[in-house]
Amino acid sequence: MYLNLKVKCDGEQPCAYCVRKDRAATCTFSRSAARPQVRSAGHTPSDSGPNEHNSHRLHARSVGHTPIDSESISHRPRTQHNIDETGTSLSPTMSREDHQGDTVVPLEGRILRDAQGKLIFIGDCAPLSFLQTVRHLITSEVDSGESVQATRDPIIEVARPEPVHRQQCPQVESLQVERLVEEYTAASSGLVELFQREELLGELKAWANGQTARSDDTAAAVFYLVLAIGAQENHEEKSEAWFQHARELLLKYICSSMNVSTVQGFTLVAIFMLRASQPNGAYLYFSLAARTAYAIGIHRTEVNASFGEPIRTVRDRIWKSLRVVDQLISNALGRPPSTSDVDCTVKYNIGEARRTSSVDVLDASVQIFMIIERVVVEVYSRKRISLRIADYVSRQLKSWASKWLMSLSDITNGTTLVPRDAVVGACSTLCSYYYGIMLLTRPFLIYDLYEYLGASLKIVGTQGGHQEKRKYADAALDAASSLVDTLQLVIQSGQLPHRMPLIVSWLFTATLVLVVGVLGDSGLILVDSCKGSITCLDYFGEAEPHARQYSLIAQSLLKITTAHAKKGELRLRLKRKQASSELFGLLLSEPIQAPPSADGQTTFEPLLQQNSGQANISAPALPDWTIYDADFFALPWPNENDQGLQDFLQPGTYTLDGSSVADIPLFPIYDQ
């Protein structure tokens, strides 16, 4: 807000007002006064002392804030300052008032339009918000012709066609029940476990055969939804009719029949809508499931135990399922979750005594999502990152990997003979693990890319700190490549459904990481992984509109980053050839035409940049190096000063002046 003028800033850099007034070069951001803020319930252990509970949580910025003014490195170096802090932050949970302006996590929250043109908020951790960061990096450092307008972002919600006439609910054929239940189990594996698997099929068959009296209540709605999700892949029309009927039943009995079936029903509604590319609808309906679960005490294991051990197990696993679906929707849209661990007593880490030889995919899934929630709270909610926070969360991820990674990888690799739903669940959970790594490390990756591309950064910190940041940036690329490799393996096995909202969201993030990573030190090595990720998006795009659009976006960005990387390699090759020519007099080939610039004009760059003041100064005369027969083995200097060949190619521990190499401070080392 301009203090002296009644003009509201649009959040761009430069803003529209300064552009109209021809003052774009001097447009700067002025920070408003800090507001009282509320501390988060979740916190990272630290040594900040007993008064830490009085620290405040950062307040969310304006929903209209764009990444342009938060990531413009040349205009806003403050956004890159805090990432360089290793030891200045005593606690990862210190308030933003203690670090005014030193955020590094891009403020990426966006207002986008849904299919009806209505404005929808997408938060900082969402994949679509990360897309804005990638686009801004490309436009500011690579190609200014690439648009970053929000109007070109993917649609958020796929419009549901309005039925011309009321559809009759199709009859449920008992012969189809078993196959549809198998499809449902595969589609929901790794997301939810709402029923006793061995009992679900029997109850559904009895209900389909009319052997139960429950034909028009919430339990019947749950059965319809199970069949609807099972038929969603191959019988979309019938699936839609069952879904509509089940939703009407749930809404009809929402107040008069608040029980476990209500929780199961609205959770299945959310899953169906996620698979139908309607995350906003899923976000709304899932909140009904969450509130109903709180109302009947599913979040308290002692309440669940009062119903007996079998029912306690089901209710506990329903709560775990709610936490997984909630975190999926929350991360995909960048919005606050509907559930939390406040006042929750359900244990997520079950002892080995309860487990059989098979992997408990739901336990693995809920545990990795709890770590992802930690990343969202500590990094994206506070808009700041440090090596302290990254190290703390990385240890949690490493602990999870030591427990689950090998067994889940054996399932996806086909080395363990398991049913299809176990393969799908293991694949989804592994993708969530890789996504957690990318979510933590992508601020380091963006920082590293800006630095690699030569942006003017306010660099603070030690050499060791920069090396640590580089490790986290590389980890983002490694996690993205691993996610793509895992998906390609499972897709080739023919066991993965086409409608997988969790995998598509995490795959899009991995694709963006790989595509933008081409601009960095890894360069064209990542192109094959980028193409593999696009191939996976095309696989899901056969049934998923979002995946199709993500694929088109990735192809467009990959074309730009690949062209830039090739141009950089060409320049490097020309410089090396020039150096060889200066050493040995090699003839240079004809000038190589540089790739066309963003405006379509062909550009030629000189191999060596000369100082304008030295352009007309003639080169000094070269000494006479003519070799005569008598002096063939003679050198114009005493050879006793030359270093031995072995010492030159493989130096020992001492330098020419006798000092030890170990005594030379090659780089400072600090205890973190």
N, C-alpha and C positions, 0 to 999 in steps of 0.2 A: 504494500500500500504506500503510495506517495504521500508523505506527511504534509506537504504544503499545497498539494493539489488533490482534488477529489477524483483521483484516477486510480482504478483498481488494477494491479499488475496481473497479467494473464499467466504468470509462472514460466514463460518461455525465456530463453537466453540467446539473443537479446529479446526483450519483450516487445509487443506490438506498438506500444506507445513510443518507445525510443526509436523504433524503426521508422515510424511516421515522422518523427521530429529529426531524422537524420543524425541520431546520436547512438547508433548501435554499438560503436566501438567503446563508448564510455558507460554502457549499461552495466550496472553492478547490482548485486543483491544485498539488501540491508536486513539484518536479522531483527526480528521483533523481540519484545521483552519475554523472558522466560515465564511460563505459567506454572502454577502448582500442579504437581503430577502425582499419580498413584503408583505405588510399588506393585510389581508383579508378584503373584503367589509363588511362581517357580523361581528358584535362584540357584546360582552356582556356588559351591563351597569356596570360600576365600578367606583371606586374613585381614579383612577390613575392620574387624573389631566389633564390639558389642553394639555400636550405634548403627550398624548396617541396616537394621530393620526400619530405620527412619528415612532411608534413601527413597527417592521417588522414581516411579517408572516414567519412561518418556511418553509424552503425549503424542498421539497420531497427528501427522501433518494434514494439511488440507487435501481432500480427496481429488482436487483438481490439479495437484502438483504433478508436473511432468518430469521425466528423467533428464530433460534438456538442461534445466538449470541446476540439477543436482549432480551431473556428471561432466559438465563442461570443464575440463581440466585446466585449460588455459585461462578461463575466466574465474573458475572456482577452485583453486588449489586446496581450499579447506576441506573438500570432500575426500582428499587423499591423505590427509595428515594423520589421522588416527591409526591407520593401518601400520604406520611405522613405529607405533609405540609398543614396546615390549614390556618394559618394567614400570612405566609411569602410572599405569592404572593399578591401584592397589587391589581392586576387586573387579571382577567381570561384571558385577551388577551395580556398579556405581552409577549415579544418576547422570542425566545429560547435562544438568546444571554444572556438574563438576568438570565437564569436558565440552564447553561451549564451542560448537562449530567444528569439532574434529571428527566428524563421522566419515567413514569410508564406504559403508554399505549404501549403494545408490537408493535414493528415495524414489522408488519405481511405481508407486501406486498410480493407477490410471482410472479414468472414466471412459468406458467403451460402450458401444451400442449393441443391443441384442437384435434378434431377428426382426422385431417390430420397431426398431429404431429408438427404443427407450435406453436411457443412460444407466449403466450398471458399473458398480465399483469393483475393481480388481486390485488386490493388495500387493504388497512388496515381494512376497515370496512366491507368487504365482508364476508359472512358466510364461504366460503372456506378458507379465511385467519384465521378466528377464529378456524377452524379445526386444523390449524398448531399449534396454541397456545395450544390447548387441547392435541394434540399428543405429543408436546414437554414436557408438564407437566407430562404426563403419563410416557414417556421414562426416564425423568430425576429423577422422584421421586417415581415411582411405578414399572414399568416393562420396563427394557431396551430392551427387545425383540420386543417391538412394533415399527414398522417402521415409520419413519417420512419423508421418501423420497418423493419428489414432484412427482416422476413418478407414485406413487400409488394414487395420488389425483384423484377426479372424473374428467371426461372429461368436458370441458366447453361448447363445441358446438356439437350437434348431427348432423352428416353429412346428408345432403339432398341427396337422391338417384338421380342420373342423369337419366332422361327419355331416353328410347331407341329410341323413336320417338316422334315427337311433338304431344302433346295432344290437342285434339279439346276441345274447351270450351263447357261444357255441357249446354244444354238448361235449362233455369230457368222455372220451373213449378209453375204457380201461386198458385196452391193448397198447395205447400210446403212453400210459403213465410211466412205465419203467424207463423208457428211453428219454422222456422229458425230464424225469428226475435225475438221470445221469448227466444230461446237458446242464441242468441247474447246478448240480454239485460241482461240475467243472468250472462253470462261469463264476461261481461264488467262492471257489477255493482260494484261501489266502485272504479273503475279505471278511467273510462271516461264517459262523457255525452256530446256527440258530436252533438246530434240532438234533436229537439223537439220530444219527444216520441210519442205524439199523431199524428204527421205528418209523421213520418218515415214509418210506416206500409202502409199508404195510398199511399205515393209516390212510395214505392217499388212495390206495387201491380200494380199501373198504369204503371210503367216502365216494369214490367214483362209481362204485357198484351199488350205491344207495343203501349200504348196510349201517350207516350212522344217521342220526337224526339232525346233525348239524349241516344244514343246507343253505342257511341264510343268516349267518352271523360272522363275527370276526374270524373264527377258526376257518370257516369256509373261504373267507377273503384271503387268508394266508395260503390255503391250498391253491386257489386260483392264481395267486401271484407266483408261487413256485412253478406252476405249469406255464405261466406267461413268460417268465424268465427263461425256462427251458426251451420254449418255442420261439424265442426272440430271434434266434440266429437263422432259422430256416422257414418259419411260418409266421411272418410278421403280422399279417392281418388277423389271424386267430389270436396271436399273442396280444395285440392291441385291444381286442374285444374283451379278453379275459382281464386285462389290466384295468380297463375302464370300469368293468363290473365290480372288481375287487375294491377299487378305490372308493366307489360309491358306498359299498357295504361298510368300509372302515369309517368313512365320514359320518355315516348314519348312526353308528354305535360308538362314536368316539367318546362321548360323555357317559353314556349309560353302561358301557362295558369296557372299563379301563383295566386291562389285565396283560398277561404276557403275550397273548395273541395280538393285542394292539401294538405292542412294541415290535414284535416280529413283522407284523403287517406293514407298518409305516417304514421300517427299515428296508423291507423288500421293495416298497414303492420307490424309495430313494435309489436303490440299486438298479431297478428297472429304468428309471429316468436317467441315471448316469450312463447306462448302456445305450440309451436312446439319444445321447448327446444333448441332454437337458440338465446341466448341472445346477442352474438356478432353482428349478423346480425341486431337484433332489435336496438342495440346501434347505428349502422351506419345509418339505415334508419330513426330512430327517429330524428337524427340531421337534416335531410332534413325538417321534419315537423317543428322543432323548428325554423330553419332559415327562412322558409317561413312565419311562424307566425310573426316573427319580421318584415319581409319585408312588410307585409300588415297591421301592427299595431294592432294586436290582443292583445298585452300586454298593450295597453293604453285604458282605459275604456272611455275616452272622444272621442277617435276615434271611438270606437264601438258605442257610443251613437249617433253619427252623422248619423247612418243608421236607427234610429228609435228604440223604446223600445224593440220590440220583437227580432230584430236582435242583439241589444246590449246584451240582456240576453244570447242568444246563443253564441255569440263571447266571452263574459266573461267566460262562462262555458267551452268553448273550451280551453281557457288559463288555467283555473284551472285543466282541464283534462291533459293538457300538463305537468303541474308542478307535478302532481301525477305520471304519467308514467315515467317522467324524474327521479324523486327521487327513484322510484322502480328500474329502470335499474342502476342508479348510485350506490345505496346501494348494490344491488345484485352483482355487479362487482367491487365495490370499486373504481370507476372512477369519475372524475369531471363531474358535470351535464352540460347539453346543454342549460338550461335556468336559469335565476336568477331573483331576484326581483329588480335589478338595473334598473331604468327607467320604472318600472312597476307601474301602478296605479289601477289595478284591485283589488278590495277589497275581501279578503278571509273570512272576518267575517261579514256576512250579518245580519242586525238587525232582531229582532223577528217579526217585522211587515210584512216582506215579506214571512215568513214561514207559511205553513199551519200546520195542525195537524200531518202530516207525517214528518218523520225525513229526513232531507236533507243529504243523505249519502255522496255526493260528497263534500259538505262543510266540513263535519266532517273529511273526508279523507284528503283533502288538508291541513286542519289545523294541523292534527297530523303529516303529512309529513313535514310541516314547522318546527315543533319542532325537528323531526328527523334530518333535515338538520342542525339545530343548534348544535345538538350533534356531527355530523360529522365534522363541522367546528371547534367547540371549543375543541373537544377532539381528534379526529382521525387525523385531519389535523395538529394540533399542537403537537401531540404525547405526551400530558400530561393531567393529570386530578388532580383535587383538590376537597376538600369538598365544597369550594366556588362555583365552577362550577356546581358540582352535585346538590347542594342545589338550585341554580338558575334555572336549567333546571327542577328539580323535581317539583318546584312550577308551572312551565308552564304545565307540564304533569298533575298535580293535578287540575289545572284550566280547562284543556280540559276535564278531567274525570268528574268534577262536572257539566259540560255542556252536555256531550254526553253519558257518560258511562251507565247510567241507562236506557235511551231510547233504545240504541243499544242492551243492554243485554236483555231487554224485547222482542225485535224482535227475537234474536237468541234462547231465551228460549221458544218461542212459546206462550208467554202470550199475544202477540199482533197479531191479524189476519192481515197479510200483504202478498203481492204476493211473489213469489219465488225470484225474483231479489232483493227485499229489504232484504230478509234473507241473500242472498249471499253477498250483499254489506255491510251489518252490520257485518257479520262474518269477511270479509276481513279487514274492518276498525278497528275492535277490535283487530285483529291479529297485525295490524300495531301499535296500541297503546301498546300492550304488547312487541312488538319488540323494540319500542322506549325505554321502561324501561330497557330491556336487553342490548341494545346497550350502554346506559349510565352506567350501573352498572357492566357489565362483567369485566372491569379492576379490580374493587374491589373484585369480586368473585375470579378471578385468584390470586390476592394478598392474599386473605384470605385462599385459598387452599394451597398455598405454605407455608404459616405460619402454618397452621394446620398440614401439613405433615412433619414439622420440618426442612424446608429449612433454611439455615443461611441467615436471612434478616438483613439488616441494618435498625433497627427499630428506628425511630425518631418520637417524638410527644407525646401527652398526652394520658392517659387512656381514657378520653372522646372522643378524636379523633379516637382511635381504635374502640370504641363502635359504633361510627357513621359509620365507614367503614364497620363494621360487618352488620349494618342495610342495607346498600346498597347491600352488597353481598347476604343477605337473600332476598332482593327485587328481585334480578335477578331470584332466584329459584321460588319465588312466581309468578312472571310474566310468567315464562315458564310453570308452572303447570296450571295457569289460561288459557293460550293459548291452551294447550292440552285439558282441560276440555271443553272449548268453541267449539273446533273443533269436539270433539267426539259427542257432543250434536247435532250439525248441520249435521254431517255425518249420524247419526242414523235417522235423519228425512228424509233422502233420497233426499235432495234438493241441495246438493253441487256438482258441476261438478268435473270431475276428472282432468281436465287441469286447474290448478290454480297456475300460476307461483309466484304470490305474496305470497300466503299462504305457498307454498312449501319452499320458501326461508326462511321465518320467522320461519316456523315449524322446519327446519333443525337447525337453531340457537337455538331454544328452546330445541331441543333434545340434542344438545351438552352441553348446560347449565345444563340440568338435569343429563346427563350421567356423566359429570365431577363432578357435585355436590355430587354424591354418595361418592366421596373420602373425603368429608368434614364432618362437625358435624352432618348434617342431615342423612347421611349414607344410610342404606337400606330402609328408609322410602320413598325415591324417586324412588325406583325400579318400583313400580306400574305406576307412571307417565311416567317413561322411556318407559315401555312396551306400554303404551297407545299412546305415541308419535310415536313409531315405527309402531304401528297398523295404525295410521293415514297416515304415510308415505307409507305404503303398499297399502292403499286405493288409494292414488294419483298415486302410482307406477303402477297401472293397465294401465295407459295411458302415464305416465311421466317417461322417462328414468332416469332423474336426481333423482327423488324421489326413484326409485328402488335402485340406487346406494347409496343414502344417508341412506336408511334403512339398507343396508348391513354394511356400515361403523358404524352406531350407534349400531348395534347388536354386532359387534366385540369389540368396545370400552366398551360397557356395560358389556360384559363378563369379561373383565379385571378389571374394576372398582368394579364390584360386588364381584369378588374373593378377591380383596384387602380389601374391607370393611368387608367381612366375616372373613378373616384372622385376621384383627384388633380386631373384636369383640371376636374372640376365645382367642386371647392373653389377652384381658381385663378380660374375664371370668376366665381364668387360674390364673391370678394374684389375683383376688378376692377370688378364692377358696383357694389359698395359704394363704391369710390373715386370712380366717376363720379357716384354719387348725392351724395356729399359735396361734389364740385366744382360741380355744376350743379343739384342738387336734383331729379334724376330720381326718379320713383316706382319703388320696388322692387316687383317682382312678388311673388306669394305665395311663402312659403318653399318651396324646392324640397326634395323628400324625398330624403334621402341614400340611397345603396345599402345594402342590409341588411348587417349585420356578419357575422362568421364564425359567430356563434351563432344566426343567423337573425333577430335582433331588429332592427327598423328604428331607426336613430339619426338624430337631428337635431343639427346643430352650429351654434352661433352664428356669424354672419358675422364678427364682431369679438370677440376675447377681451378682456374688461375686467378691470382689476385689481380685486380684491375690495375694496380700500380706497377705490376711486374709484367704486364702483357707485352709491352714493347721493348723490354730489356733483352738484349741478345744473350744467349747462353755462353758461358765461359768456354774458352778453347779446351778441347779434350787433350789430356796428356798423350804422348806418343807411346803406345803399348806394342810397337812392332817388335817381334821376336826374331833375333838373328841366331844363326846356327850355333855360334860359340856360347851364347848365353841362354840356351834352351832351358836348362835346369836351374838357372839363376833367378832369384827373386830380389826385388828392389828394397828389401828390409832384412834384418838378421832373423834367421829362422829359430833361434833359441827362445824367442818370445812366443812362438806358436804353441797352442795347446795340443797335446796328443790326441789322436783320433778317438781312442777309446774314452778319454776324459771328456772330449767334446760331445760325443754322441750319447754317452751315459755318465754324466757327472757323478763324482763321489760326494762325500759329505762335507767337503771343504771347497771354498771358493778360491780364486786365483790369489787373493791377498792373504789366504790362510785362515780366514774366519769361518766358523762353523755355520752351515746352513741352518741348523737347528736354532742358532741364536738370532736369526733374522726374523722379525715379526712380519710374516707374510700377510696375516690378517689378524685383527684383534679377536680374542675369544672371551666371551663373558659367560658367567654362570647365570642361567635363567632361573 
